[in-house]
Amino acid sequence: MPLDNQSTTRTNAALMARRRAALPSGLGQTYEVFAERAENAEVWDVEGKRYIDFAGGIAVLNTGHRHPKIVEAVKAQLDKVHHTCFQVLAYEPYVELAEKLIERTPGDFAKKAFFLSTGAEAVENAIKVARAATKRQAVIAFGGGFHGRTLLGMALTGKVAPYKAGFGPFPAEIYHAEFPNPLHGITEADAMRSIEHIFKYDVEAERVAAIILEPVQGEGGFYVASPAFAQALRALCDKHGIVLIADEVQTGAGRTGTWLACEQWGVAPDMVTMAKSMAGGFPIAAVIGRADLMDKPLPGGLGGTYAGNPLACAAALAVLEVFDEEKLLDRSKAVGERLTNGLKALASRHHSIQDVRGLGAMVAIELFKNGDHEQPDADLTKRICMEAIQRGLVLLSCGVYANVIRVLVPLTATDAQLDEGLKIMGEAMVAAGA
C-alpha cells in the first residue's frame, strides 16, 4: 500500500497490519504493542496505555529509558562528529572507553579492548582472537547457552528452537558440553565430565582454542555458573592451554550486582564479551582480554565500519558515570533482593513456581505442571506473560523448555514501580490459572 494511502489511525492493530505486510514473519514480536515514548522503567504505547517495563529491551536498559545524562552525552557528541570509521580516522572517546573498561575487568594481567556493534560480533571476534592466538580451531560451548544469531553465533548457541531451526549447516569444530542445572538433574561434576567426554569422543584438548560460557545463561533460563564451576573450568583451561571466554553480553554492565558477573568467580577469564546495557541502548559491543592474546590477529583482522561509533562510545562513557554517581551496583543488589523476595512470596501461593533464582537483579522463576519437574509448563508461562501485558506489565519468557519468566527491569526503577510490577505479575498468575 502506498504511504500516502495508508490510514492515519495510529493504533497497535493498524500498525501490526502494516508490520505484517512489510516485514518477514521470521522477525518475531512478543507483544502486539508499538511504543510511542518511554521514561526510566515506564513505556507508553501509541494508544496512550502505560506499561511497567520488566524486560528492559532484553537487558539493554540497566540505566533505564532515556537517562538524561546519556541523552545529553549523545547530543554533545552529535555536535562534534558522529562517524568517521575508527580504523580510518580515530577519536578519543573510543580510546577512553577502552581504558575505563580495562580498569573494571578482572584479571591481574595486561589487557586490551576493542569495539564492535553487536553482541554476536563481539562473540565471533573473541573466537577469532582465541583461534589466532592458539593456532587451534575447536571451541566448546554449553547446552542452553545463547551467543547470537549469526552463523557462528548460532553454532555456539545450545538451543535449537527458534534460533537454529532450518538455518544449518553451521560452522564446524563447535562442541557442546552440559551446563550445570541441578533442577534438571545436571550437577557440576556431570558438566565437567561432559567436557572430558568431548575430549575423548570428539576432539582432543590440544585442538581446542576456547571454552565460552555465560556466567548466567540468558535465553537458556537464568541458570548460574557457580564460582566453583568457573574455577574448575579455569583449571581445565590452564591445564590444556585453552582460552576461557566469559560471554557477558547479557550479564554485564551491572546486572548481577557487580560490573561483570565474572568478578564473583574468584578467577579471571582470558576474555570477556560485552554489549546490551553497556551504552544504555546505543549499539556497541566490546571484547576485553589479555593483551598477549588480543595482539595476535594481524592489523586489519579486527574492526568494523560502525564498530565503536562515536555516539555509542559517548553513551557508554555516560553509563559508567551514571553507575558511579548513582551507585547502581548497590542498587542492583537491592533490586535483586526486592524481586527475589516478591517472587518467593508468589511461589508460596503458586505451586507451579518450583524455582526462584538468579544473581543480583537478574532473577527468574521456573514453572511446572503440578509442581512436577518432569513437566515444564510452557503454556502456563505464555498465558502469564499475555495476562501481564494486558494489565500493563512487560515480561519476557525464556528457557530451553520455554517455561521460565525472567525479570530484567531497569536498575533505576523505583521501589514503587518494582512493587507495582510484582503485584501485576501476581494478578496475571491468578488469571492464567497458575
CORPEBEL-V523776 format. One record per pair of residues at least 24 apart in sequence whose ideal C-beta (glycine too) atoms are under 10 Angstrom apart, sorted by the first residue. I is the first residue (numbers start at 1). GAP is how many residues later the second one is. D is the distance in whole Angstrom. If there is no record, write none. Layout:
# CORPEBEL-V523776
{{I	GAP	D} {I	GAP	D}}
This chain:
# CORPEBEL-V523776
{{9	37	10} {10	24	8} {10	26	8} {10	35	10} {10	36	5} {10	37	8} {11	34	9} {11	35	7} {11	36	6} {12	33	6} {12	34	6} {12	35	6} {12	37	9} {13	34	9} {14	32	9} {15	30	10} {15	31	7} {15	32	10} {26	136	9} {26	140	9} {26	141	10} {28	134	7} {30	25	8} {30	28	10} {30	352	10} {30	355	8} {30	356	10} {30	359	8} {30	364	8} {30	365	9} {30	366	7} {30	367	8} {31	24	10} {31	354	8} {31	355	8} {31	357	10} {31	358	5} {31	359	10} {31	363	7} {31	364	9} {32	357	9} {33	356	7} {33	361	8} {35	30	9} {35	359	10} {37	28	9} {37	29	9} {38	26	9} {38	27	4} {38	28	6} {38	243	10} {39	25	8} {39	26	6} {39	27	6} {39	28	10} {39	29	10} {40	24	4} {40	25	6} {40	26	8} {40	27	8} {40	28	10} {40	370	6} {40	372	6} {40	373	7} {40	374	8} {40	377	8} {41	24	7} {41	353	10} {41	368	6} {41	369	5} {41	370	9} {41	371	7} {41	372	4} {41	373	7} {41	376	5} {41	377	8} {41	379	10} {41	380	8} {42	350	9} {42	352	10} {42	368	10} {42	371	9} {42	372	10} {42	375	7} {42	378	10} {43	349	9} {43	351	7} {45	347	10} {49	340	10} {49	341	10} {49	343	7} {50	342	6} {51	337	9} {51	338	7} {51	340	9} {51	341	5} {51	342	7} {51	343	5} {51	370	10} {51	373	10} {52	336	9} {52	339	9} {52	340	6} {52	341	5} {52	342	7} {52	343	10} {52	357	8} {52	361	8} {52	364	10} {52	365	6} {52	366	9} {52	367	10} {52	368	6} {52	369	4} {52	370	10} {52	371	10} {52	372	7} {52	373	10} {53	340	8} {53	341	5} {53	342	10} {53	355	9} {53	356	7} {53	357	7} {53	360	8} {53	364	9} {53	368	8} {54	285	9} {54	309	10} {54	334	8} {54	339	6} {54	340	6} {54	341	5} {54	342	8} {54	351	9} {54	352	9} {54	353	5} {54	354	7} {54	355	5} {54	356	9} {54	359	9} {54	363	9} {54	364	9} {54	367	5} {54	368	9} {54	370	9} {54	371	8} {55	330	10} {55	338	9} {55	339	5} {55	340	7} {55	341	5} {55	351	9} {55	352	8} {55	353	6} {55	354	8} {55	355	10} {56	199	9} {56	220	9} {56	221	8} {56	225	9} {56	305	10} {56	338	9} {56	340	9} {56	351	9} {56	352	4} {56	353	6} {56	354	5} {56	355	9} {56	357	9} {57	219	8} {57	220	9} {57	223	10} {57	224	6} {57	337	10} {57	351	8} {57	353	9} {58	160	8} {58	161	9} {58	192	8} {58	218	7} {58	219	10} {58	338	7} {58	340	9} {58	348	9} {58	350	7} {59	60	10} {59	159	7} {59	190	8} {59	191	5} {59	192	8} {59	193	9} {59	194	8} {59	196	6} {59	216	9} {59	217	5} {59	218	6} {59	302	10} {59	303	8} {59	337	9} {59	347	9} {59	349	5} {60	59	10} {60	190	9} {60	193	9} {60	215	8} {60	216	5} {60	217	6} {60	218	9} {60	219	9} {60	220	8} {60	221	5} {60	222	9} {60	223	10} {60	348	8} {60	350	10} {61	215	9} {61	216	7} {61	219	7} {61	220	6} {61	347	8} {61	348	9} {61	349	5} {61	350	9} {61	351	9} {61	352	10} {62	190	9} {62	191	5} {62	192	6} {62	193	6} {62	214	8} {62	215	4} {62	216	9} {62	218	8} {62	219	10} {62	257	8} {62	260	9} {62	261	8} {62	266	7} {62	269	10} {62	270	8} {62	273	10} {62	299	8} {62	346	8} {62	347	9} {62	348	6} {62	349	5} {62	350	8} {63	190	8} {63	191	9} {63	214	7} {63	215	10} {63	216	9} {63	217	5} {63	218	8} {63	252	9} {63	255	8} {63	256	6} {63	259	5} {63	260	8} {63	263	8} {63	265	7} {63	347	7} {63	348	7} {63	349	6} {64	216	8} {64	217	9} {64	258	9} {64	264	10} {64	345	9} {64	346	4} {64	347	8} {64	348	4} {64	349	7} {65	215	9} {65	216	8} {65	345	7} {65	347	9} {66	214	9} {66	215	8} {67	213	6} {67	214	9} {67	248	9} {67	251	8} {67	252	8} {67	255	6} {67	259	9} {67	343	9} {67	345	7} {68	250	10} {68	254	9} {69	211	9} {69	246	10} {69	249	5} {69	250	9} {69	252	6} {69	253	5} {69	256	8} {69	257	9} {70	209	8} {70	210	4} {70	211	8} {70	212	8} {70	244	8} {70	245	5} {70	246	9} {70	247	9} {70	248	4} {70	249	6} {70	251	9} {70	252	7} {71	209	9} {71	244	9} {71	247	9} {72	242	10} {72	246	8} {73	206	10} {73	207	9} {73	209	10} {73	238	9} {73	240	10} {73	241	5} {73	242	6} {73	243	9} {73	244	7} {73	245	4} {73	246	9} {73	248	8} {73	249	10} {74	205	9} {74	206	9} {74	207	10} {74	208	7} {74	236	9} {74	237	5} {74	238	8} {74	239	10} {74	240	6} {74	241	5} {74	244	8} {75	236	9} {75	239	9} {76	235	10} {76	238	7} {76	242	9} {77	232	9} {77	233	5} {77	234	5} {77	235	9} {77	236	8} {77	237	4} {77	238	8} {77	240	9} {77	241	10} {78	232	9} {78	233	6} {78	236	8} {80	230	7} {80	231	10} {80	234	9} {81	229	6} {81	230	9} {82	227	8} {82	228	6} {82	229	6} {82	232	10} {83	222	9} {83	223	8} {83	226	6} {83	227	7} {83	228	8} {84	225	10} {84	226	8} {85	218	8} {85	219	9} {85	220	6} {85	221	8} {85	222	8} {85	223	9} {85	224	9} {86	28	9} {86	29	8} {86	217	7} {86	218	9} {86	219	9} {86	220	9} {86	221	7} {86	222	5} {86	223	8} {86	224	8} {86	227	9} {87	212	9} {87	213	8} {87	215	9} {87	216	5} {87	217	8} {87	218	8} {87	220	8} {87	221	9} {88	217	9} {90	218	9} {91	217	9} {91	218	10} {91	219	5} {91	222	8} {91	223	10} {92	218	9} {92	221	9} {93	215	8} {93	216	10} {93	217	6} {93	218	9} {93	219	9} {93	220	4} {93	221	5} {93	222	10} {93	223	8} {93	224	6} {94	190	10} {94	213	9} {94	214	5} {94	215	9} {94	216	7} {94	218	10} {94	219	5} {94	220	10} {94	222	10} {95	213	10} {95	218	9} {96	217	8} {96	218	10} {96	220	10} {96	221	6} {96	224	10} {97	181	9} {97	182	9} {97	187	8} {97	189	8} {97	211	8} {97	215	9} {97	216	5} {97	217	9} {97	218	10} {97	219	5} {97	220	6} {97	222	10} {97	223	8} {98	188	8} {98	190	8} {98	210	9} {98	215	9} {100	216	9} {100	217	7} {100	220	6} {100	221	10} {101	151	10} {101	158	9} {101	159	10} {101	171	9} {101	173	7} {101	177	8} {101	185	6} {101	186	10} {101	187	6} {101	215	8} {101	216	10} {101	219	8} {102	184	10} {102	186	6} {102	187	10} {102	189	9} {103	156	10} {103	217	10} {104	148	10} {104	149	10} {104	154	9} {104	155	5} {104	156	7} {104	159	9} {104	168	10} {104	184	9} {104	216	8} {104	219	9} {105	141	10} {105	143	9} {105	147	10} {105	154	8} {105	155	7} {105	157	9} {105	158	9} {105	163	8} {105	164	9} {105	166	9} {105	167	6} {105	169	9} {105	181	9} {105	183	5} {105	184	8} {106	140	9} {106	152	9} {106	153	9} {106	154	7} {106	156	6} {106	157	5} {106	158	9} {106	159	8} {106	160	9} {106	161	8} {106	162	4} {106	163	8} {106	166	8} {106	182	10} {107	155	9} {107	160	9} {107	161	4} {107	162	8} {107	163	8} {107	164	10} {107	165	9} {107	181	9} {107	182	9} {107	183	7} {108	160	7} {109	159	8} {109	161	9} {109	180	9} {109	181	6} {109	182	7} {109	183	8} {109	184	10} {110	180	7} {110	181	4} {110	182	7} {110	184	9} {110	185	10} {111	157	10} {111	159	10} {111	160	9} {111	161	9} {111	177	6} {111	178	6} {111	179	6} {111	180	6} {111	181	10} {111	182	10} {111	183	8} {112	175	9} {112	176	8} {112	177	7} {112	178	8} {112	179	5} {112	180	9} {112	181	9} {112	182	4} {112	183	7} {113	158	10} {113	159	9} {113	161	9} {113	173	6} {113	174	7} {113	175	4} {113	176	8} {113	178	10} {113	181	8} {113	195	10} {114	171	10} {114	172	7} {114	173	6} {114	174	9} {114	175	9} {114	180	7} {114	183	10} {114	188	6} {114	189	7} {114	190	10} {114	193	8} {114	194	7} {115	159	9} {115	160	10} {115	163	10} {115	164	10} {115	169	6} {115	170	7} {115	171	5} {115	172	8} {115	173	10} {115	187	10} {115	188	9} {115	189	8} {115	191	10} {115	192	5} {115	193	3} {115	194	8} {115	197	8} {115	198	7} {115	201	9} {116	157	9} {116	158	10} {116	159	8} {116	167	9} {116	168	8} {116	169	4} {116	170	7} {116	171	7} {116	186	9} {116	187	8} {116	188	6} {116	190	9} {116	191	5} {116	192	8} {117	158	9} {117	166	5} {117	167	7} {117	168	6} {117	187	6} {117	188	9} {117	189	5} {117	190	6} {117	191	8} {117	192	7} {117	195	8} {118	30	7} {118	31	9} {118	32	9} {118	35	9} {118	131	9} {118	157	6} {118	158	10} {118	165	7} {118	166	9} {118	167	5} {118	186	9} {118	188	10} {118	189	9} {119	27	9} {119	28	8} {119	29	6} {119	30	10} {119	34	8} {119	99	10} {119	128	8} {119	129	9} {119	130	4} {119	131	8} {119	133	10} {119	154	7} {119	155	8} {119	156	4} {119	157	6} {119	159	10} {119	164	10} {119	165	10} {119	166	5} {119	167	10} {120	26	10} {120	27	7} {120	28	3} {120	29	6} {120	30	5} {120	31	10} {120	32	8} {120	33	4} {120	34	9} {120	36	9} {120	37	10} {120	129	8} {120	153	10} {120	155	8} {120	165	8} {121	27	8} {121	29	8} {121	31	10} {121	32	9} {121	152	9} {121	154	8} {121	162	10} {121	164	6} {121	166	9} {121	183	7} {121	185	10} {121	186	7} {122	25	9} {122	26	9} {122	31	10} {122	123	10} {122	125	8} {122	126	9} {122	127	7} {122	149	10} {122	150	9} {122	151	4} {122	152	7} {122	153	6} {122	162	9} {122	163	4} {122	164	6} {122	165	5} {122	166	9} {122	185	10} {123	24	5} {123	25	5} {123	27	8} {123	29	8} {123	30	6} {123	33	7} {123	34	10} {123	89	7} {123	122	8} {123	124	6} {123	126	7} {123	150	5} {123	152	9} {123	162	9} {123	164	9} {124	24	7} {124	26	6} {124	27	9} {124	28	5} {124	29	7} {124	32	9} {124	47	10} {124	149	9} {124	163	10} {125	146	9} {125	148	8} {125	160	9} {125	161	10} {125	162	5} {125	169	10} {125	172	9} {125	176	9} {125	177	6} {125	178	9} {125	179	9} {125	182	9} {126	84	7} {126	86	7} {126	117	8} {126	119	5} {126	120	9} {126	121	8} {126	143	10} {126	144	9} {126	145	5} {126	146	8} {126	147	5} {126	160	10} {126	161	5} {126	162	9} {126	163	7} {126	167	10} {126	168	10} {127	25	7} {127	26	10} {127	28	10} {127	29	8} {127	44	9} {127	47	9} {127	82	7} {127	83	6} {127	85	7} {127	116	9} {127	118	8} {127	144	9} {127	146	10} {127	160	10} {128	24	9} {128	81	10} {128	159	9} {128	168	10} {128	169	6} {128	173	7} {128	174	7} {129	80	9} {129	81	9} {129	114	8} {129	116	9} {129	141	9} {129	142	7} {129	158	7} {129	160	7} {129	161	9} {129	164	6} {129	165	6} {129	166	9} {129	167	7} {129	168	6} {129	172	9} {129	173	8} {130	78	9} {130	79	4} {130	80	4} {130	81	9} {130	82	9} {130	112	8} {130	113	4} {130	114	9} {130	115	7} {130	140	8} {130	141	7} {130	159	9} {130	163	7} {130	166	9} {131	42	9} {131	78	5} {131	79	8} {131	112	9} {131	165	9} {131	166	9} {132	77	9} {132	161	8} {132	162	10} {132	163	9} {132	164	4} {132	165	5} {132	166	8} {132	169	7} {132	170	9} {133	76	8} {133	77	9} {133	108	10} {133	110	7} {133	137	9} {133	138	10} {133	156	9} {133	157	8} {133	159	8} {133	160	4} {133	161	8} {133	162	9} {133	163	4} {133	164	8} {134	72	10} {134	73	9} {134	74	8} {134	75	5} {134	76	8} {134	107	7} {134	108	8} {134	109	6} {134	159	8} {134	162	9} {135	72	10} {135	74	8} {135	161	9} {136	37	9} {136	67	9} {136	69	10} {136	70	8} {136	71	5} {136	72	6} {136	73	4} {136	74	8} {136	104	10} {136	105	8} {136	106	8} {136	107	9} {137	34	10} {137	35	8} {137	36	5} {137	37	10} {137	66	9} {137	70	6} {137	71	9} {137	72	6} {138	34	9} {138	35	4} {138	36	8} {138	37	7} {138	60	9} {138	64	8} {138	65	5} {138	66	9} {138	67	9} {138	68	10} {138	69	5} {138	70	5} {138	71	6} {138	72	8} {138	73	10} {138	104	9} {139	32	9} {139	34	7} {139	35	5} {139	36	7} {139	37	10} {139	64	10} {139	69	7} {139	70	6} {139	71	5} {139	72	8} {139	73	7} {139	103	9} {139	104	9} {139	106	9} {140	33	10} {140	34	8} {140	35	5} {140	36	7} {140	37	6} {140	54	9} {140	55	6} {140	58	6} {140	59	9} {140	62	9} {140	63	8} {140	65	10} {140	68	6} {140	69	9} {140	70	7} {140	71	5} {140	72	7} {140	73	9} {140	93	10} {140	96	10} {140	97	10} {140	102	8} {141	33	7} {141	34	7} {141	35	6} {141	36	8} {141	38	9} {141	69	9} {141	70	8} {141	71	5} {141	72	7} {141	73	9} {141	104	9} {141	106	9} {142	33	10} {142	34	6} {142	35	5} {142	36	7} {142	37	4} {142	38	9} {142	39	10} {142	49	8} {142	52	9} {142	53	9} {142	69	9} {142	70	8} {142	71	5} {142	72	8} {142	75	8} {142	78	8} {142	81	10} {142	83	9} {142	105	10} {143	33	5} {143	34	7} {143	35	6} {143	36	6} {143	38	9} {143	43	9} {143	48	9} {143	51	9} {143	74	9} {143	77	8} {143	257	8} {144	32	9} {144	34	9} {144	35	5} {144	37	7} {144	40	9} {144	42	10} {144	70	9} {144	73	5} {144	74	10} {144	75	8} {144	76	3} {144	77	6} {144	79	7} {144	254	10} {144	255	8} {144	256	5} {144	257	10} {145	31	8} {145	32	10} {145	34	7} {145	67	8} {145	68	6} {145	69	6} {145	72	6} {145	73	8} {145	74	8} {145	75	6} {145	78	10} {145	102	7} {146	68	7} {146	71	7} {146	72	6} {146	73	4} {146	74	6} {146	101	8} {146	103	9} {146	104	8} {146	252	9} {147	27	10} {147	65	7} {147	66	10} {147	67	8} {147	71	10} {147	72	9} {147	98	10} {147	100	6} {147	102	8} {147	126	9} {148	99	9} {148	101	8} {148	125	10} {148	127	9} {148	137	10} {156	54	10} {156	56	6} {156	89	10} {156	91	9} {157	62	8} {157	63	9} {158	59	9} {158	61	9} {158	62	7} {158	242	8} {159	58	9} {159	60	6} {159	61	6} {159	62	9} {159	239	9} {159	240	9} {159	241	6} {160	240	9} {161	239	9} {161	241	8} {162	240	10} {163	56	8} {173	29	9} {173	30	7} {173	34	8} {173	35	9} {173	36	9} {174	29	10} {174	38	10} {175	24	9} {175	26	9} {175	27	5} {175	28	6} {175	33	8} {175	36	10} {176	26	10} {177	34	8} {177	36	9} {177	56	10} {179	34	7} {179	35	9} {179	38	6} {179	41	7} {179	42	10} {179	44	6} {179	46	8} {179	50	9} {179	221	10} {180	37	10} {180	43	7} {180	44	8} {180	45	7} {180	46	7} {180	48	9} {180	49	6} {180	52	10} {181	36	9} {181	39	9} {181	40	8} {181	42	5} {181	43	10} {181	219	9} {182	41	9} {182	173	10} {183	38	9} {183	40	8} {183	171	7} {183	172	6} {183	174	8} {183	183	7} {183	185	9} {183	190	7} {184	37	9} {184	39	9} {184	182	9} {184	189	7} {184	190	10} {184	192	9} {184	216	8} {184	217	8} {185	188	8} {185	189	10} {186	37	9} {187	42	10} {188	37	9} {188	38	7} {188	40	6} {188	41	5} {188	44	7} {188	45	10} {189	40	10} {189	43	9} {191	34	9} {191	38	7} {191	41	9} {191	42	9} {192	37	8} {192	40	6} {192	41	8} {192	43	10} {192	44	7} {195	37	9} {195	38	8} {195	41	7} {195	47	10} {196	40	9} {199	37	10} {199	41	8} {204	36	9} {205	31	8} {205	32	10} {205	34	8} {205	35	4} {205	36	8} {205	37	7} {206	34	7} {206	35	8} {206	36	9} {207	33	10} {207	35	10} {208	28	10} {208	29	9} {208	32	7} {208	33	9} {208	34	5} {208	35	9} {209	32	9} {209	33	7} {209	34	6} {209	36	10} {210	27	8} {210	32	6} {210	33	4} {210	34	7} {210	35	5} {210	60	8} {210	61	8} {210	83	10} {211	25	8} {211	26	6} {211	29	9} {211	31	6} {211	32	8} {211	33	6} {211	34	7} {211	58	9} {211	59	10} {212	31	9} {212	32	8} {212	33	4} {212	34	8} {212	35	6} {212	57	9} {212	59	9} {212	61	8} {213	31	8} {213	32	8} {213	33	7} {213	34	7} {213	49	10} {213	56	9} {214	32	8} {214	33	5} {214	34	8} {214	35	8} {214	36	7} {214	37	7} {214	47	8} {214	59	10} {215	31	6} {215	32	8} {215	33	7} {215	35	9} {215	36	5} {215	37	9} {215	41	7} {215	43	10} {215	45	8} {215	46	4} {215	47	5} {215	48	9} {215	49	8} {215	50	7} {215	54	9} {215	57	10} {215	144	8} {215	147	9} {216	32	9} {216	34	7} {216	35	5} {216	39	8} {216	40	6} {216	45	6} {216	141	9} {216	142	7} {216	143	5} {216	144	9} {216	146	5} {216	148	9} {216	190	10} {217	30	10} {217	33	9} {217	34	9} {217	147	10} {217	181	9} {217	182	9} {217	183	9} {217	187	10} {218	29	9} {218	31	8} {218	32	4} {218	33	8} {218	37	10} {218	58	9} {218	144	8} {218	146	10} {218	178	10} {218	180	7} {218	188	8} {218	190	9} {219	31	8} {219	177	10} {219	178	10} {219	179	5} {219	180	8} {219	181	9} {219	185	10} {219	187	9} {220	178	7} {220	179	7} {220	180	6} {220	184	9} {221	134	9} {221	136	9} {221	143	7} {221	145	7} {221	155	10} {221	176	10} {221	177	6} {221	178	4} {221	179	6} {221	180	8} {221	181	9} {221	182	8} {221	183	4} {221	185	8} {222	28	10} {222	29	10} {222	133	9} {222	135	6} {222	136	5} {222	137	8} {222	140	6} {222	141	7} {222	142	4} {222	143	9} {222	144	8} {222	176	7} {222	177	8} {222	182	6} {222	183	10} {222	184	5} {222	185	9} {222	186	10} {223	132	10} {223	134	7} {223	135	9} {223	141	9} {223	143	9} {223	176	9} {223	177	9} {223	181	9} {224	27	10} {224	32	9} {224	37	9} {224	40	9} {224	133	7} {224	134	7} {224	135	5} {224	138	9} {225	26	10} {225	36	8} {225	37	9} {225	39	10} {225	40	8} {225	134	9} {226	38	9} {226	39	9} {226	133	10} {227	35	10} {227	37	6} {227	38	5} {227	39	5} {227	40	8} {228	37	9} {228	38	9} {229	36	9} {230	31	10} {230	32	7} {230	34	9} {230	35	4} {230	36	7} {230	37	6} {230	38	10} {230	39	8} {231	34	7} {231	35	6} {231	36	5} {232	35	10} {233	32	9} {233	34	8} {233	36	9} {234	31	8} {234	32	9} {234	33	4} {234	34	8} {234	35	8} {234	36	9} {235	32	8} {237	30	10} {237	32	9} {237	33	8} {238	29	9} {238	32	10} {242	28	9} {243	26	8} {243	27	5} {243	28	6} {243	46	8} {243	47	8} {243	50	7} {244	24	8} {244	25	5} {244	26	5} {244	27	8} {244	28	10} {245	24	6} {245	25	7} {245	26	5} {245	27	7} {245	28	7} {245	42	9} {245	44	8} {246	24	9} {246	25	7} {246	26	5} {246	27	7} {246	28	10} {246	42	10} {246	43	10} {247	24	9} {247	25	8} {247	26	5} {247	27	9} {247	28	10} {248	24	5} {248	25	6} {248	26	5} {248	27	9} {248	28	9} {248	30	9} {248	38	9} {248	40	9} {249	24	6} {249	25	6} {249	26	5} {249	27	6} {249	28	9} {249	29	9} {249	36	7} {249	37	10} {250	24	10} {250	25	8} {250	26	6} {250	27	9} {250	112	8} {250	156	10} {250	158	8} {251	25	9} {251	26	9} {251	108	8} {251	109	9} {251	111	6} {252	24	7} {252	25	7} {252	26	6} {252	33	10} {252	34	9} {252	36	10} {253	24	4} {253	25	5} {253	26	9} {253	27	9} {253	63	9} {253	66	7} {253	67	9} {253	70	8} {253	75	9} {253	79	10} {253	158	9} {254	24	10} {254	65	9} {254	66	10} {254	68	10} {254	69	6} {254	74	5} {254	75	5} {254	76	10} {254	77	8} {254	78	5} {254	79	10} {254	106	8} {254	107	8} {254	157	6} {255	77	7} {255	80	10} {255	81	9} {255	103	10} {255	104	8} {255	105	6} {255	106	6} {255	107	5} {255	153	7} {255	156	8} {256	73	9} {256	76	7} {256	77	9} {256	80	8} {256	102	8} {256	103	4} {256	104	4} {256	105	7} {256	106	5} {257	72	6} {257	73	8} {257	74	9} {257	75	5} {257	76	4} {257	77	9} {257	78	9} {257	79	6} {257	80	10} {257	101	10} {257	102	7} {257	103	3} {257	104	7} {257	105	9} {257	154	10} {258	71	6} {258	74	8} {258	75	9} {258	101	9} {258	102	7} {259	61	9} {259	64	7} {259	69	10} {259	70	7} {259	73	10} {260	28	9} {261	98	6} {261	99	8} {261	101	8} {263	66	10} {264	95	7} {264	96	9} {270	24	10} {274	42	9} {276	132	9} {277	39	10} {277	42	7} {277	46	10} {277	131	9} {277	133	9} {277	134	9} {278	34	9} {278	37	9} {278	38	5} {278	41	6} {278	42	9} {279	30	9} {279	32	9} {279	33	5} {279	34	8} {279	35	9} {279	36	4} {279	37	4} {279	38	9} {279	39	8} {279	40	6} {279	41	10} {280	32	9} {280	35	5} {280	36	8} {280	38	7} {280	39	5} {280	42	8} {280	130	10} {281	31	10} {281	34	8} {281	38	10} {282	27	8} {282	29	6} {282	30	4} {282	31	9} {282	32	8} {282	33	4} {282	34	7} {282	36	10} {282	37	9} {283	24	10} {283	26	7} {283	28	9} {283	29	6} {283	32	9} {284	24	7} {284	25	7} {284	27	9} {284	28	4} {284	29	7} {284	31	8} {284	32	6} {285	27	9} {286	30	8} {322	89	10} {322	90	8} {323	88	9} {326	85	9} {326	86	7} {328	33	10} {328	82	10} {328	83	5} {328	84	7} {329	31	9} {329	82	9} {330	81	10} {331	29	10} {331	30	8} {331	79	10} {331	80	5} {331	81	7} {331	82	9} {332	27	10} {332	28	5} {332	29	5} {332	30	9} {332	79	5} {333	26	10} {333	27	6} {333	28	8} {333	78	10} {334	26	10} {334	27	8} {334	77	9} {334	81	9} {334	84	10} {335	25	8} {335	26	4} {335	27	10} {335	28	9} {335	72	9} {335	74	7} {335	75	9} {335	76	6} {335	77	9} {335	78	7} {335	80	9} {335	83	7} {336	24	4} {336	25	4} {336	26	7} {336	27	6} {336	71	9} {336	75	9} {337	24	9} {337	26	9} {338	25	10} {338	71	10} {338	75	10} {338	77	7} {338	80	5} {338	81	8} {338	84	8} {339	24	5} {339	25	10} {339	68	6} {339	70	7} {339	74	10} {339	79	7} {339	82	9} {339	83	7} {339	86	10} {340	25	10} {340	67	10} {341	81	9} {342	65	9} {342	76	7} {342	77	7} {342	79	9} {342	80	4} {342	81	9} {342	83	8} {342	84	8} {343	62	9} {343	64	8} {343	79	7} {343	82	8} {343	83	10} {345	77	8} {345	81	8} {346	76	7} {346	79	7} {346	80	6} {346	83	6} {346	84	10} {346	88	9} {349	77	8} {349	80	8} {349	81	9} {349	85	9} {350	30	10} {350	34	10} {350	76	8} {350	79	6} {350	80	8} {350	82	10} {350	83	10} {350	84	5} {351	83	8} {352	25	6} {352	28	6} {352	29	9} {352	32	9} {352	51	9} {352	77	8} {352	80	9} {352	81	9} {352	82	5} {353	27	10} {353	52	9} {353	76	8} {353	81	7} {354	49	9} {355	49	9} {357	47	9} {358	48	8} {358	49	8} {360	51	9} {361	46	8} {361	47	8} {361	48	7} {361	49	9} {361	50	6} {361	52	9} {361	57	10} {362	44	8} {362	45	8} {362	46	7} {363	42	10} {363	43	7} {363	44	5} {363	45	9} {363	46	9} {364	32	9} {364	33	9} {364	34	7} {364	35	8} {364	40	5} {364	41	6} {364	42	4} {364	43	7} {364	44	9} {365	38	9} {365	39	7} {365	40	5} {365	41	8} {365	42	9} {365	60	9} {365	64	9} {365	69	10} {366	32	10} {366	33	7} {366	35	8} {366	37	6} {366	38	5} {366	39	8} {366	40	10} {367	30	9} {367	32	9} {367	34	9} {367	35	10} {367	36	5} {367	37	7} {367	38	7} {367	62	9} {367	65	10} {367	67	7} {368	33	9} {368	35	7} {369	34	9} {375	26	10} {375	28	9} {376	24	8} {376	25	4} {376	26	8} {376	27	4} {376	28	9} {377	24	9} {377	25	9} {377	26	5} {377	57	9} {378	24	4} {378	25	5} {378	26	9} {379	24	9} {379	53	9} {380	25	10} {380	49	9} {380	52	6} {380	53	7} {380	54	6} {381	24	6} {381	51	9} {381	53	9} {382	50	9} {383	45	8} {383	46	9} {383	48	8} {383	49	4} {383	50	7} {383	51	8} {384	41	8} {384	44	5} {384	45	6} {384	46	10} {384	47	8} {384	48	5} {384	49	9} {384	50	6} {385	40	10} {385	43	8} {385	47	9} {386	42	8} {386	45	9} {386	46	8} {387	37	9} {387	38	9} {387	40	8} {387	41	4} {387	42	8} {387	43	9} {387	44	4} {387	45	5} {387	46	10} {387	47	9} {388	33	9} {388	36	6} {388	37	6} {388	38	10} {388	39	8} {388	40	4} {388	41	9} {388	43	9} {388	44	9} {389	35	10} {389	39	9} {390	34	10} {390	38	8} {390	41	9} {391	32	9} {391	33	5} {391	34	9} {391	36	6} {391	37	6} {391	40	8} {392	28	9} {392	29	9} {392	32	6} {393	27	8} {393	28	5} {393	29	9} {393	30	9} {393	31	4} {393	32	6} {393	34	9} {393	35	7} {394	27	9} {395	26	9} {395	29	9} {395	30	7} {395	33	8} {405	24	9}}
